[in-house]
């Protein structure tokens, strides 16, 4: 062991006077530990929150969608689907059909009355239904297409928020009202002269609630999106027609490039967009959350830096006589400076280690017991999300130690500049 490290360890962790400098060191270690833990937990929460919401959005929707302009329906073609699947980064792709309808039902929640709400019914394949419902189905069960064909209505899976608003339960029958395939809103108003013409312009179907799902995305998702079977929806409304193709990719980092290449292979009039573009407002909100992180990190770092500077200055005052003795014995000023730099390194290393243990313990405890809850309607999640990333722990630890050594240079130079005679007479 080098003399500088030996002396630094004795100065930092051995009580050599009645003023108990060891207590001061302990306070410094605790301060660095709390600052380190706060930095790590801040990064863990911000990244965990972003990842949790992104995963929910991605699991609710596909990574990319391919459509016609103005949401026009078009005929499903195997050749188009193969072109989408043929891309090296596309892991899976399937057609879907979306219909904007009004869902009307009889509610018995507050007496017998009727309630209506505009919804978007999305018809997807059985495989997609099974994957989605396995994650989010709260009540009810998945019904195969063979059983659905025997029923009197379209099988529907509604969100928990929509079910609560309309008083729906599994097995409830609802009415679906929409414009006919050849109708438009302008024709509906101007072209129909009687109630018979008006009713003939509408698509009226019966739906049966087969299940209720809950993704936690209450606004814009669970309160307005209804899932159904693609084949059943096509049979009732638009035979052989689809709204577009959903696709998932293997590498999200290449998503934007993948969309452009898929559209280029399909040609006009197809166009595509990613999940990040479709829900741009939510992802911008997530970015805003991340933008606060640097301010928190700078604040905590400043506190930690002043903490180590003040601690070293107090230790220099306490060790003035010892510094004078070391100078009188022939220890060079540069080595005295290195003694206090080594002392700062040992203090910061102890604090960083304690901070890492504290942050990891609190993270594991919260992940296990979920003590801190959040309003799901505002944040899309019920509990504080934490992402334990070893890279965060490593970067924060290195940054704290580096900043500590950087700002410990000033006190170390002050100690080295003390004259032996002045120090011994103090």
N, C-alpha and C positions, 0 to 999 in steps of 0.2 A: 504494500500500500504506500502510495506517495505521501510525503510529509504533509502536503497541503490538505489532502483528503482526511488524513488522520486528525490533524488539528481542527479542521472544519467539523468533523463528526463530534469531537470533544466539545467544541464551542456550542454546537447546535443541540446536542442531546444529553450532555452531562452537566449536572448542577455544580457549579464551581464557586458560587457566591450566594450571599443571603438574599440578593435581589431576585433570585430564581429566574434566570433567563430561559430555562427550559419551559416554563409556563408560557412565556411570550412565544416561543417556537411552536408550542402546541396550538396556541391561538392562531398563529399564521398557517399552520398545517390545516386546521379546521376551516379557516377562511378559503384557502385554495381548494380544499375538498368540496365545500359547498358551491363555490363558483364553477368548478369542473362538473359537478353533478348537475347543476342548473343548466349549463351549456348542453350537456349530453341529453338531458331530459327534454329540453326545448327542441333540439333537432329530432329526437325520437318522436315527439308528439306531432310536430309539423309534418314530417315525412310520413308518419303513420296515418295521419288524417288524410293527406293527399292520396296515399296508396289505397286506403279504405274506400274513399269516395270514388276514385277512378275505377277500382275493381267493381264497385256496384254499378257504375254507369256502363262499364264494358260488359258486365255479365247480363245487364238488362238489354243492351243493344249489341249489335255486331261491331266489329272493328271498322268495317267499311260497308257502304251501301252503293249499289249501282241502280240508277233509275232512268226514266225518260224525263224530259223537261216538263215542268208544271204538273208533276205527279200524275202524268197520263198512264193509263193501264196499257199493257202490251201483251202479246201472246208469248207464252213460255216456249222457249226453244232449247233443246238439249245442246245444240252447238254453242249457244251463248254461255250456258252454264259450264260447259267443258272449257271454254276459253278463260273463264274466271278461275276455275279450279286448276288450270294448267300452269298458272304462275307459280314459280318456285317458292315464294314466300307465303302463299295462301294455303292454309291447313284444311279448311272446309268452306263450303259454299252451298247455299240452298235458296230457292225462291220464296217469296212471301207476298201476301196480298193484304192491303190496308183499306178499310172502309170507314168513312166518317158517318156515324149514325147517332140517333137519339135513343137512349135506353130509357124505357118507361116501365115502371113497375108499381105494384100495389104494396104499400108499406103498412105494417101493423105496429110500428114502434110507438107512435103517438096517435093511436086511433087509426081507423082504416081510411087511408088517403092514397093519392097517387103522386108519385115523384118522377121527375124526368131529369136527365143530364146528358149533354153531348159527350160522346166517347169515340175513341178510335179503336176499332176491332182489327187486330192483326192476326191473320191466318198464317201459321208456320207449320213445318213438317212435324210428324210424330216424334222423330228423334230430338228435334229442338225442344219440343214440349217436355219430353222426359228429362232432358238435361236441366231445363229451367225450373220445372216443378220440383225436382229433387232437391234443389237448393232453397227454394222460397215458398213452397206450398205449406200453408198454415192449417187448412182444413179441407176436407174433400179428398178426392183421389183422381189419378189419371185414368181416363176412359179411352180404350183403343177405338180406332176408326170403325171397326166392324160393329161395335156396340152403338156408336154414335149414329150410324146409318139407320138403326132400328128405332131410334127415338123420334119424337115429334118435333123437336126443335134443335137449334144449333147449340152445341156444347160450348160453354163459356167459362173462362177462368178470370175472375175479377180481382182487383186489388183490395187490400184491407180497408184503405181509406174510402174508396168508392162504396164498398159494402156497408160501411158504417154510415155514410151519408145517405144512402138510399134504403137502409134497413134490409139488406139482402143477406140470405143465408144459403148454405149448400142445398140444392134441390129446388130453389125458387125459380119460378117462370117469369120471364120478362118479355116485353115487346120491343123489337128493334125497328126503328123507322128511319128510312133514308130515301134519297132520290133514286128513281129508276135509272137503268143504264143509259137510256136515251133522253133523260130529262136534265134540265139545268135550272138554276134558280130564276133566271130571267124568263124562261118559258113557263115556269111554274106560276109566276105572278101574272104575266101578260097573256099567255096562251090559253089558259083554262077559264071556261065561262060558267062552269057549274061545279058543285061539290063532287059529282061523279068523276069529272075530268081531273079534279084535284087529287082524289083518292087513287085514281088509276095511274097518276104520275109518281106515286110513292111505292117504295119497296117496304112491305110489311112482313116481318118474320118473327117467329117465336124463338126465344133463347132459353136455355136451361143452365143454371149456375152449377157447374160440376165441382168447382173448388175456389178457394180464396187464397191468394198469395200475398206475401208481405216482403217487399225488398227494402223497406225503410226510406225509399225515395218517394215521399208522400205527395209532393206538389209536382204536377206534370207527368207523373208516372202511375203510382198506385191509385190516384184519384181519377184517371182518365183513360188508361190503356187497358183494354180487355183482350185476352188471348183466346184464340180459337184454332180449329184445325183447318189447314189450308184447303184440303180437298172438299171438306164440308162447306166452307165459305165460297169456294168456286162454284159448287153445285147449286147453291141457293142464289148467288148474286151474279157472278161473272165467270161462266165456264171457260176454262183454259187460259184465263187472263191473270196476270200478276202485276204487282206494283214495282217489283225489282228483285235484286238478288242481295242477300246478306252474305258476308264473307268474314272469316277470321284469319289472322295472319300468325306466323310463327315468331317474327321479330317485330315488335311494336316500333322500334327505332327506325325501321324502314317502311313504315306505314304510308307516309306521304308519297314516296317513290313508287310503292306498290300500286296505289290508286291510279297514278298517272299511267303506269305501264298497262294495267288492266283495261283502262278506258281506251288506250291507244289500240289494244288488240281487238276490242269490240267495235270501235268506230262510232260515228254519229248515228243516231241522236243520243247515244248514251252519255251520261255524265255520272261522276261519283264524288263522294265526300267521306271523310273519316268521322269517327265518333267524337274526336276532338273539335272538329268543325261543326258538327251537328249540335253539340252541347257546349258551344264556345263560351256562353255566359257563365256556366258553372265552372269550367276550367279556368276562366279568367279570375273567378272568385277564389279558386284554390291558389292561383299565382299571387293574389293579393295577400293571402294568409302567409305565403312564403316570404313575401317582401318585408314583413315585420321582423323576421328572424335576424337579419344582420344588425338591426338596431338593438335587439336584445343581447346579441353576442358582444357587440361593442361595449354596451353598458356593463355587462358582467366582467368583461376583460379589464376594463378600466378599474373597477373595484378590486380585482385580483392584483393588478399591477401596483396600485397604491398600497395595497395590503403588504406585499412583499418588500416594497421600498421602505415603508415605515418600520417594518419588523427588523430589517437589516440595520437601519439607522439606530434603532434602540439597542440592538446587540452591539453595535460599534461603540456606543456610549458606555454600555455595561462592560465591554471588553477593552476599554482604552488602555488600562495598565498592562493587560496581557499583550496588547499590540506593541506597546513600548518595550516590553521585555523581549519579544520576538525580534524587534528591530535592533535592540542592544546586543542580542546574541548573534547578529549577523544575517538575519533573514532579509532578503532583498525586498524592496517595495513591490516589485512585480509578483513575487510569491505570496506576499501578504494579500495583495489584491486577489490572487487565485484562491487563497483560503476562503475569502468571503464569497467568491463566485461558486466555489465548491459547496459552501454552506447553503447558498441559495438553491443550487441544484438538488441537494439532499432534501431540503425543505419542500421544494416544488414536487420532487419525485414522490415523497411521502404523501403530500396532499393530493396529487393526481391519482395515486393508487387508491387512496381512501375514497376519492370522488367517484372513481370507476366502480368500485364495489358498492357504494351507496346508490348510484344511478341504476346499476344492474339489479340490485335488490329491490328497489322501489318499482322498477319496471316489471319484474317478474311477479311481484306482489299484486300490482294493479291488474296485470293480465290474468292472474289467477282468480282474483276476487271481485274485480270491477266495482270498486268503491266509488269512483267518480263518474257520475252520470251526466248526460247531455240531453237537451231537448231535441228529440229525433226530427221533429218537423223543421227545425232551423238548420241542423247540422247533418242530417241524413244518417246519423249513427247514434246508438244509445249510450255508448261508453267512450271514454277517452282512449283513442287508439295509440298504441306505442309500437314503433318499429325498431327492434334491437338490431342495429347494423354495426358490426365490428369496425367498419371503416370510420364511422362517426366517433367511436371511442378512441381509435388510433389517432385521427386527425386532431381531435380536441386535446388529447394528452400531449401530443407533440407541440401543438400551438401554445398551450399553457406553459410548458417547460421552456420553450424558445423565448416567449415574451418575458418570462421571469428572469432568465439569464440576461436578456437584453437590457431590461430596466434595473437589474441588480448591478450593472456596471458602475453606475454613479456612486452608490454607497461603497462599493469595493474600492474605487479610486480614492474616496475620502479616507478610508481606513489606511490605504497605502501611503497617503500624503502626511500622516501624523508623524511628528518628530519624536524620537525616543525620549529626549529630555522632557518635552512637554507632556507626553503620554504618561511617563513614570511619575511626574509630579502632580498628576490629576488625582 
